[in-house]
Amino acid sequence: MVEHVLGKDGVTGSIPVSSLLDTNKMREIITLECTVCKNRNYTTTKNKKKHQDKLQLKKYCEFCHKHTAHKELK
């Protein structure tokens, strides 16, 4: 992205994309589903080594228009 603006001569250094992706090996992306209307509203990450049980949070559901429990999906 920077190379397009400055040209290749204007770039002094950059971080490889693969190194940015490898920093969170212990975390996995999970989806949260509303327990009332069953809509999938949120995504988040969690540490899969420390928390093996399913995550349940109370979040705002824009479809129900109230705070409801949201459970983790696989």
C-alpha angles and dihedrals in degrees: 000000000000091000091062092056102038101023123237093287092056094057113089099180143344140192115245113243093230092062091054092053095049096058095082102045092138095055127078130197114245133185123225120216127198111245093213106047099015094230117147103233109158142037125198141153132249137184105257094198097054100036115041095159122085117271121238122186134172105239137162113267112208091200096052092036092223142076112278138165114274119200129202120257128201 
